[in-house]
């Protein structure tokens, strides 16, 4: 179910980014276009991670590996939730031209969720999708504050 939603989101986000580029080319905020692109790359990374984690779940190993794969699944769910949040913020930014405040608030948590997903996948011995590294780097280009500062606790 999550896999199907992730692949649907990856496709929908392509069109969101396309519309953002068109709007940015017509005088829209180019930063909103970059934010939309970050979300699109994030969805592609989550889709690839889902494929890898799903394959590992279908081929169970010993108890430790199963725990590591479950941890990777949990990190995937967290990254998925952060991407949904980021996508909503970008959509509001594009629709209302409210500026980047919402984006700068969600971006550190997105970067942390993507880093946690990468770490969990590596701990489980799963290949790291190239898109995950790219999405994480793009998300880290944001403001210097941390997700902890935003929520008062690690996410």
C-alpha positions as CSV (number, residue, x, y, z in Angstrom):
1,X,0.0,0.0,0.0
2,X,2.8,2.5,1.0
3,X,4.7,1.4,-2.2
4,X,1.7,2.3,-4.4
5,X,1.2,5.7,-2.7
6,X,4.9,6.5,-3.0
7,X,5.0,5.7,-6.7
8,X,1.8,7.7,-7.2
9,X,3.3,10.6,-5.3
10,X,6.5,10.5,-7.3
11,X,4.4,10.8,-10.5
12,X,2.2,13.6,-9.2
13,X,5.2,15.5,-7.9
14,X,6.7,15.5,-11.4
15,X,3.7,17.5,-12.6
16,X,3.9,19.7,-9.6
17,X,7.5,20.5,-10.3
18,X,6.7,21.0,-14.0
19,X,3.9,23.5,-13.1
20,X,6.3,25.2,-10.7
21,X,9.0,25.7,-13.4
22,X,6.3,27.1,-15.7
23,X,5.1,29.5,-13.0
24,X,8.6,30.4,-12.0
25,X,9.4,31.2,-15.7
26,X,6.3,33.5,-15.7
27,X,7.5,35.5,-12.7
28,X,6.9,33.0,-9.9
29,X,9.3,32.6,-7.0
30,X,12.3,30.5,-8.3
31,X,13.0,29.4,-4.7
32,X,9.5,27.7,-4.7
33,X,10.6,25.9,-7.9
34,X,13.8,24.7,-6.2
35,X,11.7,23.5,-3.2
36,X,9.4,21.6,-5.5
37,X,12.3,20.0,-7.2
38,X,13.7,18.9,-3.8
39,X,10.4,17.3,-2.9
40,X,10.3,15.5,-6.3
41,X,13.8,14.1,-5.8
42,X,12.8,13.1,-2.3
43,X,9.8,11.1,-3.6
44,X,11.9,9.3,-6.2
45,X,14.4,8.5,-3.4
46,X,11.6,7.1,-1.2
47,X,10.2,5.1,-4.1
48,X,13.6,3.4,-4.7
49,X,14.1,2.8,-0.9
50,X,10.6,1.2,-0.8
51,X,11.6,-1.2,-3.5
52,X,14.8,-2.2,-1.7
53,X,13.1,-2.5,1.7
54,X,10.2,-4.4,0.2
55,X,12.6,-6.9,-1.4
56,X,14.4,-7.4,1.9
57,X,11.1,-8.0,3.7
58,X,10.2,-10.7,1.2
59,X,13.6,-12.4,1.8
60,X,13.9,-12.6,5.6
61,X,17.2,-13.3,7.1
62,X,18.2,-13.9,10.7
63,X,16.5,-12.1,13.6
64,X,19.0,-9.2,13.6
65,X,18.6,-8.5,9.9
66,X,14.8,-8.6,10.3
67,X,15.1,-6.0,13.1
68,X,17.3,-3.8,10.9
69,X,14.9,-4.1,8.0
70,X,12.0,-3.2,10.3
71,X,14.0,-0.2,11.4
72,X,14.5,0.8,7.8
73,X,10.8,0.5,7.2
74,X,10.1,2.8,10.2
75,X,12.6,5.3,8.8
76,X,10.9,5.0,5.4
77,X,7.6,5.8,7.0
78,X,9.1,8.9,8.7
79,X,10.6,10.1,5.5
80,X,7.3,9.6,3.7
81,X,5.5,11.7,6.4
82,X,8.1,14.5,6.1
83,X,7.8,14.5,2.3
84,X,4.0,14.8,2.6
85,X,4.5,17.7,5.0
86,X,7.0,19.4,2.7
87,X,4.8,18.8,-0.3
88,X,1.9,20.6,1.4
89,X,4.1,23.5,2.4
90,X,5.4,23.9,-1.2
91,X,1.9,23.7,-2.6
92,X,0.7,26.5,-0.2
93,X,3.8,28.5,-1.1
94,X,3.0,28.2,-4.8
95,X,-0.8,28.8,-4.4
96,X,-0.7,31.8,-2.1
97,X,2.8,33.2,-2.7
98,X,3.3,33.3,1.1
99,X,7.0,33.1,0.9
100,X,9.5,30.5,2.2
101,X,8.9,30.6,6.0
102,X,7.0,27.2,6.0
103,X,9.6,25.6,3.8
104,X,12.5,26.8,6.0
105,X,10.6,25.3,8.9
106,X,10.0,21.8,7.4
107,X,13.3,21.4,5.5
108,X,15.6,20.5,8.5
109,X,13.2,17.7,9.5
110,X,13.1,16.4,6.0
111,X,16.9,16.4,5.8
112,X,17.0,14.5,9.1
113,X,14.4,12.0,8.0
114,X,16.3,11.3,4.8
115,X,19.6,10.9,6.7
116,X,17.9,8.5,9.1
117,X,16.5,6.5,6.2
118,X,20.0,6.3,4.6
119,X,21.5,5.2,7.9
120,X,18.9,2.6,8.5
121,X,19.2,1.2,5.0
122,X,23.0,0.9,5.3
123,X,22.7,-0.7,8.8
124,X,20.4,-3.3,7.2
125,X,22.9,-3.9,4.4
126,X,20.5,-2.5,1.8
127,X,21.8,-0.5,-1.2
128,X,21.5,3.2,-0.8
129,X,19.5,4.7,-3.7
130,X,21.4,7.4,-5.6
131,X,18.4,9.6,-5.4
132,X,18.5,9.4,-1.6
133,X,21.9,10.9,-1.4
134,X,20.9,13.7,-3.9
135,X,17.7,14.4,-1.9
136,X,19.5,14.6,1.4
137,X,22.1,17.0,-0.1
138,X,19.4,19.2,-1.5
139,X,17.5,19.2,1.8
140,X,20.7,20.1,3.7
141,X,21.1,23.2,1.6
142,X,18.3,24.8,3.7
143,X,18.5,26.9,6.8
144,X,21.0,26.2,9.6
145,X,18.5,25.5,12.3
146,X,17.8,22.0,13.3
147,X,14.6,19.9,13.5
148,X,15.2,19.7,17.2
149,X,14.9,23.5,17.5
150,X,11.6,23.4,15.6
151,X,9.9,20.7,17.7
152,X,11.9,20.8,20.9
153,X,12.8,17.1,20.4
154,X,14.5,15.0,17.8
155,X,12.2,13.7,15.0
